[in-house]
């Protein structure tokens, strides 16, 4: 092949060059440079410094200073800078200052650009999933990001449950899509304080996923209408209890006032009789009028505390009834508002999807399950607490002999504190040292109770998101926050999720577009994400640039010694995100 205007550069980060060429040819870099930052430009632009953080994330660098102080500093690698259309990289201190000054609006603009660039990939995976099985499957989870307990410079950090301990830090709410092409595609990440609980995040997770996909299921307004009617009846009963408690309170107050009035009258009568007996020098006999009057005074004195206690109980009863009424009215109002919102959602949803959500037990409160069902999802979850497991075993437990590992199911059972029928799977695992029980819960059209092994394995495939969280921390160092401003933390978290997706997209692009002996050796399916980042992004090569593309020749010190990779140009260069839709069909020729 004839090559003109060759330009040769060495690199110690070969895969970063490959990924930079992928980003350039899809127009990512041109659009990124167009982002507006209200910061002064000296030797390096603020856009270039923020992009440098993304490249450092792709390289799996645990700390920001590794950009300049690693064994092979990234900021000295001009081949990587050229691949990412930069004249050079800034020192890590300059990157740190830019990120520290980043405003929340600028961070949101960066995140919005990542979402816009990712949208065609999301749309394609949704279409493939629908073609394959007619539905899409989402997984959600909450993961802790601890920081040093002695630190006071992390904004809005709080103590919470992280890594089986109470630690200072943050929580990240993440959602992934079960992807036909890449097994897992990250959809969203939401930054939360460390004391955030899973039980408060179910609605936020699915809303974030719907926003990324621009699609949602058909809301089950028919079920919600029945629920609103039930809540109305419950509210009416609570109102009647309040009225009855008010009546009892009035009676108790009247009895107390009557007793006190009687006491005053009897005391006056006893005093008059006593004066009369003194004047007449009459002795007081046991059955005399004075003795009987004093006895009535004692009786009324003992009756008043009892009446006061009865009044306090009536007031407490009324308070509890009123609190219950307020709660029921709030639930009814909340359900009514939700019904109106869901009706509007259905009017604006001409093409609803069949969507499945899998969540762990931390999200499985009755309120969350009811909400997800009303939002139109097929729900797979576990019982929220050990107490729920105990109650459900008592309600739906079997009398037959259990095996060592066994699962029993009840189709369309209604738990005591729930309002929709669920498929309930009672799981029991008996080992030599302990007995473990669990409850699987399901709502949807799938007849899971007829195939218990499939139900069990389908739910436990949500371990894919747990593997993704582990990948984000061990490969892309999500647990090492490189910055200490809220805006920059948001950017870093979104860069981590974007990096996992981006490398998978780039690997598919290399597989369908590149040429050379290193093509199969750099396959993600062969190396795995961890080795591709930790080895591929830190291996040495010589990059030959020309007008037709670039050629990477891996050095003798590389784990791909003697191999080469040719990356030709394609028709998608210089296409920004606004033009991407017009060349969408051409783009996916490299992925099919």
C-alpha positions in Angstrom: 0.0 0.0 0.0 1.4 3.4 -1.0 1.5 5.8 1.9 2.3 9.5 1.7 3.3 12.1 4.3 4.2 9.5 6.9 4.7 10.8 10.4 6.1 8.4 13.0 5.7 8.7 16.7 6.4 6.3 19.6 3.7 5.7 22.3 3.6 3.9 25.6 -0.3 3.8 25.4 -1.2 2.0 22.2 -4.9 1.4 22.9 -5.4 5.0 23.8 -4.3 5.8 20.3 -6.8 3.3 18.9 -9.6 4.7 21.0 -8.7 8.3 20.2 -8.9 7.4 16.5 -12.3 5.9 17.1 -13.5 9.0 18.9 -12.1 11.3 16.1 -13.8 9.3 13.3 -17.2 9.4 15.0 -17.0 13.1 15.6 -16.8 12.9 19.4 -13.7 15.2 19.6 -15.1 17.9 17.4 -18.3 18.2 19.5 -16.4 18.0 22.8 -14.1 20.9 21.8 -17.2 22.9 21.0 -18.4 22.8 24.6 -18.3 26.2 26.3 -16.2 26.7 29.5 -16.0 30.1 31.3 -12.3 29.7 32.1 -9.2 31.5 30.8 -7.2 29.8 28.1 -3.4 29.8 28.5 -1.3 27.0 27.0 -4.1 24.4 27.1 -7.8 24.8 26.7 -10.2 23.8 29.5 -11.9 21.5 27.1 -8.6 19.7 26.5 -8.0 19.4 30.2 -11.4 17.9 30.9 -10.8 15.6 27.9 -7.5 14.6 29.5 -9.5 13.4 32.5 -11.5 11.2 30.2 -8.4 9.7 28.6 -6.9 9.1 32.1 -10.1 7.3 33.0 -9.8 5.1 29.9 -6.2 4.4 30.9 -7.4 3.2 34.4 -5.2 5.7 36.2 -6.2 5.6 39.9 -5.0 9.1 40.8 -4.9 12.4 39.0 -1.1 12.8 39.6 -0.5 9.6 37.6 -1.0 11.7 34.5 2.4 13.2 35.1 4.1 10.9 37.6 3.4 7.4 36.4 6.2 5.3 35.0 5.2 6.4 31.5 3.5 9.8 32.0 0.4 10.3 29.8 1.1 14.0 29.5 4.4 13.2 27.7 2.8 10.9 25.1 2.4 13.1 22.0 1.1 10.2 19.9 -1.9 9.9 22.3 -2.4 13.7 22.2 -2.4 13.6 18.4 -4.9 10.7 18.3 -7.2 12.8 20.5 -6.6 15.9 18.4 -4.6 17.8 21.0 -1.4 19.7 20.5 -0.3 18.3 23.9 -1.4 17.4 27.3 -1.4 19.6 30.4 0.4 18.7 33.7 -1.9 17.1 36.2 -1.8 20.2 38.4 -3.4 22.2 35.5 -6.0 19.6 35.0 -6.8 19.7 38.8 -7.2 23.5 38.8 -9.5 23.4 35.8 -11.7 20.7 37.4 -11.8 22.5 40.7 -13.1 25.6 38.9 -15.6 23.7 36.9 -19.2 25.0 37.5 -22.2 22.7 37.9 -23.7 24.1 34.6 -20.5 23.2 32.8 -20.4 19.7 34.3 -24.0 19.2 33.2 -23.1 20.3 29.7 -20.3 17.7 29.6 -22.7 15.0 30.8 -25.4 16.0 28.4 -22.8 15.7 25.5 -21.9 12.2 26.7 -25.6 11.3 26.6 -26.1 12.7 23.2 -23.1 10.9 21.8 -24.3 7.6 23.4 -27.9 7.8 22.3 -27.5 6.1 18.9 -25.7 3.2 20.6 -28.6 3.0 23.1 -31.2 3.1 20.4 -29.5 0.3 18.5 -29.3 -2.0 21.5 -33.0 -1.4 22.3 -33.9 -2.4 18.7 -31.8 -5.5 18.9 -33.2 -6.5 22.2 -36.8 -6.0 20.9 -36.0 -8.1 17.8 -34.4 -10.9 19.9 -37.0 -11.3 22.7 -39.6 -8.5 22.4 -38.6 -6.7 25.6 -35.7 -4.9 27.3 -34.2 -5.8 30.7 -32.9 -3.2 33.1 -30.8 -3.7 36.2 -30.5 -1.2 39.0 -28.3 -0.9 42.1 -26.7 1.4 44.6 -23.0 1.3 45.3 -20.9 3.1 47.8 -17.9 5.4 47.0 -16.1 5.8 50.4 -13.6 8.6 51.1 -11.2 9.1 54.0 -13.1 9.4 57.3 -10.7 12.2 58.4 -11.4 14.3 55.2 -13.5 17.4 55.5 -13.0 18.7 51.9 -15.4 16.4 50.1 -18.7 18.3 49.6 -21.9 16.8 50.9 -20.2 13.5 52.0 -22.1 11.6 54.6 -21.8 8.4 56.6 -23.6 5.4 55.2 -23.4 1.6 54.6 -20.5 0.9 52.2 -18.5 -2.3 51.7 -20.2 -4.0 54.7 -19.2 -1.1 57.0 -20.3 2.4 58.0 -18.1 4.7 56.1 -17.9 8.3 55.0 -18.5 9.0 51.3 -21.1 8.9 48.6 -23.6 6.6 46.9 -23.9 6.1 43.2 -27.3 4.9 41.8 -26.6 3.1 38.5 -28.7 1.5 35.8 -27.6 -0.9 33.1 -29.3 -2.4 30.0 -28.9 -6.1 29.2 -27.3 -5.6 25.8 -27.4 -8.1 23.0 -24.1 -6.8 21.5 -22.1 -6.1 24.7 -23.9 -8.1 27.4 -24.1 -4.9 29.5 -24.5 -1.2 28.6 -24.5 1.5 31.2 -27.4 3.9 31.0 -27.1 6.3 33.9 -25.3 7.1 37.2 -26.7 9.5 39.8 -24.6 11.0 42.5 -26.0 10.8 46.1 -24.8 11.4 49.7 -23.4 8.5 51.6 -26.5 8.1 53.8 -28.9 7.5 50.9 -30.8 4.3 51.2 -31.7 1.9 48.3 -35.4 2.0 49.4 -35.6 5.6 48.4 -34.2 5.3 44.9 -36.4 2.9 43.0 -38.4 5.5 41.2 -35.3 7.7 40.5 -33.5 4.7 38.9 -36.3 3.9 36.4 -36.9 7.5 35.6 -33.2 8.0 34.8 -33.3 4.9 32.5 -36.4 6.2 30.7 -34.7 9.5 30.2 -31.6 7.9 28.6 -33.7 5.6 26.4 -36.3 8.1 25.5 -38.8 5.2 25.8 -41.0 3.8 28.6 -43.6 1.1 29.1 -47.4 1.6 29.1 -48.4 2.8 32.6 -50.9 0.5 34.3 -53.5 3.2 35.0 -56.3 0.6 35.3 -54.6 -0.9 38.4 -53.9 2.5 39.8 -57.5 3.6 39.4 -58.6 0.6 41.5 -55.9 1.4 44.0 -57.2 5.0 44.2 -60.7 3.7 44.9 -59.4 1.4 47.6 -57.5 4.3 49.2 -60.7 6.4 49.1 -62.6 3.7 51.0 -59.7 3.4 53.6 -59.7 7.2 54.0 -63.5 7.2 54.6 -63.0 4.5 57.3 -60.2 6.5 58.8 -62.4 9.6 58.8 -65.1 7.7 60.7 -62.6 6.6 63.3 -61.6 10.2 63.8 -65.2 11.3 64.2 -65.8 8.4 66.7 -62.6 9.4 68.6 -63.8 13.0 68.7 -67.1 11.9 70.2 -65.4 9.8 72.8 -63.1 12.8 73.7 -66.1 15.1 74.1 -67.8 12.5 76.4 -64.6 12.2 78.5 -64.2 15.9 78.7 -67.9 16.3 79.8 -67.6 13.6 82.4 -64.5 15.3 83.9 -66.2 18.7 83.9 -69.4 17.2 85.5 -67.3 15.5 88.2 -65.4 18.7 89.0 -68.7 20.6 89.3 -70.2 17.9 91.5 -67.0 18.0 93.7 -67.3 21.7 94.3 -71.0 21.4 95.2 -70.4 18.5 97.6 -67.4 20.2 99.3 -69.6 23.2 99.9 -72.4 21.1 101.3 -69.9 19.2 103.6 -68.5 22.5 104.9 -72.0 23.8 105.7 -72.9 20.6 107.5 -69.7 20.6 109.4 -70.3 24.2 110.6 -73.8 23.3 111.6 -72.6 20.3 113.6 -70.0 22.5 115.4 -72.6 25.2 116.2 -75.0 22.6 117.6 -72.2 20.6 119.2 -73.5 17.4 117.6 -71.3 14.4 117.2 -70.7 12.9 113.6 -72.0 9.4 113.4 -71.2 6.9 110.6 -74.5 7.3 108.9 -75.0 11.0 109.5 -75.4 13.6 106.8 -71.9 15.0 107.4 -70.3 11.6 107.2 -72.2 10.8 104.0 -71.2 14.2 102.5 -67.5 13.6 103.4 -67.7 10.2 101.8 -69.0 11.7 98.6 -66.2 14.2 98.6 -63.6 11.3 98.8 -65.4 9.4 96.1 -65.3 12.4 93.7 -61.7 13.1 94.6 -60.8 9.5 93.5 -63.0 9.8 90.4 -61.3 12.9 89.0 -57.9 11.3 88.3 -59.6 8.4 86.6 -61.6 10.8 84.4 -58.4 12.8 83.7 -56.7 9.5 82.6 -59.7 8.7 80.5 -59.5 12.2 78.9 -55.7 11.6 78.1 -56.5 8.3 76.5 -59.2 9.8 74.4 -56.9 12.6 73.3 -54.2 10.0 72.4 -56.8 7.9 70.5 -57.9 11.0 68.6 -54.2 11.9 67.8 -53.5 8.5 66.5 -56.7 8.4 64.5 -56.0 11.9 63.1 -52.4 10.9 62.2 -53.7 7.8 60.4 -56.2 9.9 58.5 -53.6 12.4 57.5 -51.4 9.6 56.2 -54.3 8.0 54.3 -55.2 11.3 52.8 -51.6 11.9 51.8 -51.5 8.5 50.2 -54.8 9.1 48.4 -53.6 12.5 47.1 -50.3 11.0 46.1 -52.0 8.2 44.2 -54.4 10.6 42.5 -51.6 12.9 41.4 -49.6 9.8 40.1 -52.7 8.6 38.3 -53.1 11.9 36.5 -49.4 11.9 35.6 -49.4 8.4 34.3 -52.5 9.1 32.2 -50.6 12.0 30.6 -47.6 9.7 30.1 -49.8 7.2 28.2 -51.3 10.0 26.0 -47.7 10.9 25.0 -46.4 7.4 24.6 -47.6 6.0 21.1 -44.9 3.3 21.1 -44.6 1.8 24.6 -42.0 -0.9 25.4 -42.3 -4.0 27.4 -39.6 -3.4 30.1 -38.3 -5.6 32.9 -36.6 -4.2 36.0 -34.5 -6.4 38.3 -33.6 -5.1 41.7 -32.1 -6.5 44.9 -33.8 -6.7 48.3 -32.8 -3.2 49.3 -35.2 -1.7 46.8 -38.0 -4.3 47.4 -40.3 -2.4 49.8 -44.0 -2.8 49.2 -44.3 0.9 48.2 -41.5 0.5 45.6 -42.9 -2.7 44.2 -46.4 -1.1 43.9 -44.9 2.0 42.2 -42.9 0.0 39.7 -45.9 -2.2 38.9 -48.0 0.9 38.2 -45.3 2.4 36.1 -45.7 -0.6 33.7 -42.7 -2.7 34.5 -42.4 -6.4 34.9 -40.7 -6.6 38.3 -38.2 -9.1 39.6 -37.0 -8.5 43.2 -36.6 -10.0 46.7 -38.3 -9.4 49.9 -37.1 -6.2 51.6 -36.3 -7.4 55.1 -35.8 -10.5 57.2 -39.1 -9.8 58.9 -40.8 -9.8 55.5 -39.2 -13.1 54.7 -40.5 -14.5 58.0 -44.0 -13.3 57.5 -44.2 -14.5 53.9 -42.9 -18.0 55.0 -45.7 -18.1 57.6 -48.3 -17.0 55.1 -47.3 -19.1 52.1 -45.1 -21.8 53.7 -45.4 -25.4 52.7 -45.9 -28.4 55.0 -44.1 -30.9 52.8 -40.5 -32.0 53.6 -37.9 -29.6 52.3 -34.9 -30.8 50.4 -31.4 -29.4 51.0 -31.9 -26.8 48.3 -35.4 -26.2 47.2 -37.8 -23.6 46.0 -41.6 -23.5 46.2 -43.8 -21.0 44.4 -47.2 -19.5 44.9 -48.7 -17.9 41.7 -50.7 -14.8 42.1 -50.5 -14.6 45.9 -51.4 -11.4 47.7 -49.1 -10.7 50.7 -50.7 -9.4 53.9 -49.4 -5.8 53.5 -49.6 -5.5 49.7 -52.3 -4.7 47.3 -51.4 -6.4 44.0 -51.0 -10.2 43.3 -47.4 -11.4 43.1 -45.7 -14.6 42.2 -43.9 -15.6 45.4 -41.0 -17.9 45.4 -39.9 -19.4 48.8 -36.2 -20.3 48.6 -34.5 -22.4 51.3 -30.8 -23.5 51.3 -29.8 -25.8 54.0 -26.1 -26.4 54.6 -24.1 -28.1 57.4 -23.6 -24.8 59.3 -26.6 -22.7 58.6 -30.1 -22.4 57.1 -30.6 -19.6 54.6 -34.1 -18.5 53.5 -35.2 -16.0 50.9 -38.2 -14.8 49.0 -38.2 -14.0 45.2 -41.0 -11.7 44.1 -42.3 -11.3 40.6 -45.1 -9.3 38.9 -45.8 -9.7 35.2 -47.2 -11.8 32.4 -44.3 -14.3 32.5 -45.5 -17.6 34.2 -42.4 -17.9 36.3 -44.1 -20.2 38.8 -44.2 -23.0 36.2 -40.4 -23.0 35.6 -38.7 -22.3 38.9 -35.1 -22.9 37.7 -35.5 -20.4 34.9 -37.0 -17.9 37.4 -34.1 -18.4 39.8 -31.4 -18.1 37.1 -33.0 -15.1 35.3 -33.2 -13.1 38.5 -29.6 -14.0 39.5 -28.3 -12.9 36.1 -28.6 -9.4 37.6 -25.2 -10.2 39.0 -24.1 -8.6 35.7 -24.6 -5.2 37.1 -22.7 -6.2 40.2 -19.8 -7.3 38.0 -20.1 -4.0 36.2 -19.8 -2.1 39.5 -16.7 -4.2 40.3 -15.3 -3.4 36.9 -15.9 0.4 37.4 -14.0 0.3 40.7 -11.2 -2.1 39.9 -10.6 -1.1 36.3 -11.6 2.5 36.1 -11.1 3.4 39.8 -14.5 4.8 40.6 -13.7 4.3 44.3 -10.7 6.7 43.9 -12.2 10.2 43.6 -9.6 12.2 41.7 -11.3 15.6 42.5 -13.0 17.3 45.4 -15.5 19.6 43.9 -19.1 18.5 43.3 -19.2 19.4 39.6 -15.9 17.6 39.0 -17.1 14.5 40.9 -20.2 14.3 38.7 -18.0 14.5 35.6 -15.6 11.8 36.9 -18.5 9.4 37.7 -20.1 9.8 34.3 -16.7 9.4 32.6 -16.3 6.1 34.4 -19.6 4.7 33.1 -18.9 6.2 29.6 -15.5 4.6 29.5 -16.9 1.2 30.1 -19.4 1.7 27.2 -16.9 3.5 25.0 -14.3 0.7 25.1 -16.9 -1.9 24.2 -18.0 0.2 21.2 -14.4 0.8 20.1 -13.6 -2.9 20.3 -16.6 -3.7 18.1 -15.4 -0.9 15.7 -11.9 -2.3 15.6 -13.2 -5.8 15.0 -15.2 -4.7 12.0 -13.0 -1.9 10.7 -9.3 -2.4 11.5 -6.9 -4.7 9.8 -3.7 -6.4 10.9 -2.2 -9.2 13.0 -3.1 -7.5 16.3 -6.8 -7.3 15.5 -7.8 -10.6 17.1 -5.2 -10.2 19.9 -6.9 -6.9 21.0 -10.4 -8.5 21.0 -12.3 -7.6 24.1 -13.7 -11.2 24.3 -10.1 -12.5 24.4 -8.4 -10.0 26.7 -11.3 -8.9 28.9 -11.8 -5.3 30.0 -9.3 -5.4 32.8 -6.4 -6.6 30.7 -7.4 -4.4 27.8 -7.2 -1.3 30.0 -4.3 -2.2 32.3 -2.2 -3.8 29.6 -3.4 -2.6 26.2 -3.6 1.0 27.3 -0.1 0.8 28.7 1.8 -1.1 26.0 4.4 0.4 23.7 4.1 0.8 19.9 5.2 3.0 17.1 2.4 5.0 15.3 2.8 5.8 11.6 0.3 8.5 10.5 -0.6 9.3 6.9 -3.5 10.7 5.0 -5.1 7.3 4.6 -5.0 6.3 8.3 -2.6 5.2 11.0 -0.5 2.0 11.5 0.5 0.8 14.9 3.5 -1.5 15.1 3.9 -2.9 18.6 7.4 -2.9 20.0 9.4 -5.9 21.2 8.7 -4.8 24.8 4.9 -5.0 24.2 2.8 -8.0 25.0 1.8 -7.8 21.3 5.4 -7.9 20.2 5.8 -8.1 16.4 2.1 -7.5 15.6 0.6 -4.5 13.9 -2.8 -2.8 13.5 -4.0 -0.7 10.6 -6.8 1.9 11.2 -8.0 3.3 7.9 -10.0 6.5 7.6 -13.7 6.3 6.9 -16.5 8.5 5.7 -17.6 9.4 9.3 -14.7 11.7 10.0 -15.6 15.3 10.9 -19.2 14.3 11.8 -20.5 15.9 14.9 -23.4 14.7 17.1 -25.8 16.9 15.2 -24.9 15.2 11.9 -24.7 11.7 13.4 -28.4 10.9 12.7 -27.9 11.5 8.9 -25.0 9.0 8.8 -26.5 6.6 11.3 -26.9 3.7 8.8 -23.3 4.1 7.6 -22.1 4.2 11.2 -23.5 0.8 12.1 -22.0 -0.9 9.0 -18.9 -1.2 11.2 -20.8 -3.0 14.0 -22.9 -5.5 12.1 
